[in-house]
Amino acid sequence: MKEIDYRKSISKTMKYTDNRSYAHGKTSGESLFLLIILATILSGAGKHSVAGFNLCGWAWLIVLFFSVGYVFLKRKRVVPSVWLAWLPFFSYILFRSDITYRDDIQRICIIISPVFVGMAISSLRFKNLKKIQLLYYFMLFATVANYLLAVIQNGELNGFSSWNIPQGFCMTLTLTAIVGIVDWTRGIKRGLLALCLSYAVCFLTVSRMPILTIPFLILFGPFSISLRKRVVIVILLCLAAIYAFTMQPVRENIFRKHSGLQGTGTYEDIIELDPSVISSGGRLNAWPYYLEMIKKKPFFGYGGTETVKFGNLMFGGWSHPHNDYIRLLFDYGMAGLLLYLWPYILLLVKCYRQVGVGSADVEWLYRVSSGGLLAGLLLMITGNTIMYVAWFGNLLFATVGAAFSATASLSGSNESHPSL
């Protein structure tokens, strides 16, 4: 692939029965789901290196390997046709990538990993869906323990250490928060505990987008919360935000040190989004440069992993734009963005349509799946959600796949997925 000089380019209705009816053959679906949970936990110590590859890398690679094996060698039923909607996007990025370049190959594998996971899980059988719920809680407590170990190591509440990646496991905690919301709205006490634990760690690690995403999901997500409760939650959140803004640590994380506004900044200063005032981890400074480049090739982008090359060249090692919409536009253009969003939103719509239908355990899967897919669209605004498959993508799509598997089992068909 031709090297680009970026500096010169920059210018100034189905009824269901009890979940025990899923017991058909071996419970290979639960085995693969357990592997994904363990890999997600392992990625929490992602900075440890084994054979020159970080643990978070091994986590998604091992899951992808087993998922491909299940899809092609050991599936128990036909893969739902909904997953085929991803083929145009995969074909397009393959065409727009340099398959002789290691980074491009790795990018392709990362992008296809969640879809293969979803395909594998949805083609397998589950004996008891409640195990999935319990595995989520097991993962939550393991992730919180990982955070506490990091706090003990460095003596600071932000959770950064020499071996873990809070930005990654806070995306995992967004999913466990969704699980907590679903269980809490069903009257299960452990749900409120899961929600509070998940949100508390995200807040203490100053993970901005999860902090905003979780309340948004409470208000507008696919959960059985009455209008009165939603209004009360809105009021409480507003009061909490006002109080939090008066705290010095919060202002220190919002306003840049050299701005002189850490103790006196106002809401108006936040709304202005001035990169010299707002602490955004470099996002507000870098995004205009990416957008300027996107204007030059808006339809098909620059191909491959050009965002990485551009970031490294322009910003000295800033290899991610920390906005997946910018990433898709820069590398693959409007064509790539639309080809990605179409199957993603299709999954979201199908999951939403199944919410409120069927047994409690199947409904749980669809609520968590649709909430997670909605959260993904939000997290992509300021994060590398597409790239963080080890912490978010694989687990989310596995949950979607489990929901599809349950639907197929309860429809009484082993050959197809009629409602999908």
Secondary structure as UniProt FT lines:
FT   HELIX           6..9
FT   HELIX           19..22
FT   HELIX           28..42
FT   HELIX           43..45
FT   TURN            46..47
FT   STRAND          49..50
FT   TURN            51..52
FT   STRAND          53..54
FT   HELIX           55..69
FT   HELIX           70..74
FT   HELIX           81..86
FT   HELIX           87..95
FT   TURN            99..100
FT   HELIX           102..122
FT   HELIX           130..154
FT   TURN            157..158
FT   HELIX           166..185
FT   TURN            186..187
FT   HELIX           189..204
FT   TURN            205..206
FT   HELIX           208..220
FT   HELIX           227..245
FT   HELIX           248..254
FT   HELIX           257..259
FT   TURN            262..264
FT   HELIX           267..272
FT   TURN            275..277
FT   TURN            281..282
FT   HELIX           283..296
FT   TURN            298..300
FT   TURN            304..305
FT   HELIX           306..315
FT   HELIX           324..354
FT   TURN            355..356
FT   HELIX           360..379
FT   TURN            380..382
FT   TURN            385..387
FT   HELIX           389..393
FT   HELIX           394..410
FT   TURN            411..412
FT   TURN            418..419
//
